[in-house]
Amino acid sequence: MADPMFLVTSRPRLERPSSVEKAVGLLGDLGDEGEALAGATWIMRAPNRGEPMRSTYVSLSRIEQLRRV
């Protein structure tokens, strides 16, 4: 039988805020159920590292302030 940690029972929700302030607000509201997303490969491989998937991911891709170093 498969380990329950590795079973995906529902599709995670993806939020795509347009500012750092909105992203921080969303992550604060979500608590442990949310996680920032800046690269899907890390998230996709979470079960391989023994980490549970979150119910919601907050994409940072639309935040212009984060596009420059």
N, C-alpha and C positions, 0 to 999 in steps of 0.2 A: 504494500500500500504506500502511496506517495506521502511524503512529509507535508502536513497542512501548511507549513510556512511557505512552501513552494507552489501551492495551488492558487491560481488567480480566479477568484470567484466573481469578480466584476471588473469592468474596464475602468481604469483611473480617469478622473476628470482632469482636464488641462485648462488652466487659467492663463491668459496672456495679457498682463497689465502693460500699460504704456509708460509708466514712471516708476522710479525707485520707491517713492512714497506709497503708491498703490500696491506694489509687490510686498513691501514690508508689512503693510496693513493686512493683506491677504494671509501672509505667512503667520502673522500674529493671531489672526482669527482662527486659522486652521490648527494651530498648535502642532501636536505630534502627528496629526493626520495629513499634514502638508509638507512639501519639500521643494526647494528651489531646483529648477531644471535649467542647466546651461549646456548640457550634452547628454543626449539620450542613451549613448552607449553605457555610461555609468549606471543609469537607472535600469536599463534592460538587463544588465548582468547582476543586479542586486541579489536575486535569489541564489546565484552561484556563490556569492560571498556570505550566504546565510542571513541576509538582511530582508526583512519583509517589504513588500511594495506598499506605497502610501496610497491613500484614497484619492488625493489631489496633488498635482504637480503645478508649480507656478513657473512658467517659462519666462526667462529673462531676455529672450531674443528680440522683443519689440522695444526694449528700453534703450533709447538713443544714448543716454549718458554712459552706458556700459559698453558701448561699441568702440570706444577709444581708450587707449592707455595713457 
